[in-house]
Amino acid sequence: MVRQPAKTLWYDRPRYVFLEFCVEDSTDVKVDLDDYKVVFSCKNADGIEMYNEIQFYKRVNSKDSQNKRSGRSITLFVRKWKDKEPWPRLTKEDVKPAWLFVDFDNWRDWEGDEEVEAAMAEQYAELMQKVTTKGPPPTMDDLDFSTQVVSCCPAELSTETGGKKHTLCGFYVILEDTILFPEGGGQPDDQGLINDIPVLRVIRQGPDALHFIQTPLEPGSTVQVVLNWDRRYDHMQQHSGQHLITALADLMFGFKTTSWELGRQRSTIELDTTAMTAEQVAALEQSVNEKIRAHIPVVVKELEVDDPDIKLVRSRGLPDDHTGPVRIISIEGIDANMCCGTHVSNLSDLQVIKLLGTEKGKKNKINLVFLAGNRVLKALERSYATEKAMTSLLKNGPEEHVEAVKRLQNSLKQLQKSNLNLLRDLAVLTAQKLKSNLAQERVFVLHRKDGDSEFMNIIANEIGTEETLLFLSVGDEKASGLFLLTGPPEAVEELGPRVAELLEGKGAGKNGRYQGKAKRMSQRAEVEALLWKFTNEQRREQ
């Protein structure tokens, strides 16, 4: 095997090192990449196998690295073991090997200005055009993640949709490594795909992440994992926002955080205090946004369990099944906190934080409600859409909406009061009209679309008979409503539950009356048939 000189271009980025190798007249290009080196081989025009080996300057994450290759060149996308660690040189060797020519003038640190960043993006785009790929090139932010399946076991997942609980059958998959965060530390789990199969839940079991999917995977097979980045970034903003609010609430007012919840629409922080004034909320909001504008880094560190520095950080303790190093999230000069969650790399990524106020919490504590980042923008968008709609409906400016709604509410109350009085009068007149027919009827049924329980009770009181079964109902005939059955106490006691069952509702009886709510008013015909059948049987028995 022969070594051949290879021209190499490389670019140092916050998360990746990009390398391009160009070897003339090469075929059968192969790459073997591990955490400490890359082996590059090919064949020349004469069929002689060429070989190059590079020992990396720093350890890399080979599982989250990729390569794009053609017959004459190969491009590596090597994931750094730790983000934002600069590589001042490509290899560990102080002397460049004779077979490797590196153009060090093309190297740039990422901590340059925007012009440098833009130039680097253009260089990267040109680099990618030289490489033949089957699909679109990866973005500058991240690459597809490939790993292997360790195990796949049958499992069940309890979920809730529309208030109804149900159980899904599927599989818990353990991967050799994963980019999907399992729920924990107050943060929900990530969502994504494994080989285009939706991941419905990710939970932690000791050192392993269990991925719930509904299609089995073969242990030992290689799979592609794709992250739902929008969901992840939202969680990063809310979680880092919580750390910042928690730290400043403690520093400014001595309010300790006892728990927090990252909700779907808004998040809450439980503070160990009985009250927080509006002035304190405003001061805290101003302070957190000042820190965001100060562009303060958020740094992730890993310490051993016995490291004395662990005692200097905020912590609620480690889980009983914890293994490995301890992860510390530090906001420079403000806070250091033991945390397993995902976070932004700089407070400026939070964009803005809005404190929505406080609510009463548990055990003499309060809940501070907040939005961070894109959630603030979405809330503003919703509020503006509502404001436009209200302006159109009320025919006045936003500053007059409240007074206009108050006037409408007062008018509605007057109308409801007048309507109620008319409904009572109508009930009395309806009862008086029915009395003349009840002497000859053993069953009487009446339904009105508009009405309420008081309307039915007025009719029943006005008629006051114990000889006739009177079935009254109100509501939409094709939907739900209210019903009342009155008459002979023994008959009502027996028939009431059967009527409720026919209407798929619930009710209660007392003093010869049985009334309640019905889910299906369309079943009234069956109720009337039941009442007639009962009275006919009673008549035959007499």
Secondary structure, DSSP 4 states (H G I P E B T S, - for coil): -B---EEEEEEE-SSEEEEEEE-TT-EEEEEEE-SSEEEEEEE-TTSPEEEEEEEBSS-B-GGG-EEEE-SSEEEEEEEBSSTT---SSSBS-SSPPTTEEE-GGG---SSS-HHHHHHHHHHHHHHHHTS--SSPPPPSS---EEEEEEEEEEEEEEEEETTEEEEEEEEEEEESS-SSPPSBTTBPPP-EEETTEEE-EEEEETTEEEEEESS---TT-EEEEEE-HHHHHHHHHHHHHHHHHHHHHHHHH---EEEEEE-SS-EEEEESSS---HHHHHHHHHHHHHHHHTT-BEEEEEE-TT-GGGGGSB-S---TT--SPEEEEEETTTEEEE--S---SBGGGG--EEEEEEEE-STT-EEEEEEETHHHHHHHHHHHHHHHHHHHHHTS-GGGHHHHHHHHHHHHHHHHHHHHHHHHHHHHHHHHHHHHHHTT-SEEEEEESS--HHHHHHHHHHH--SSSEEEEEEE-TTS-EEEEEESSHHHHHHHHHHHHHHTT-EEEEETTEEEEEES-GGGHHHHHHHHHHHHHHHHHH-
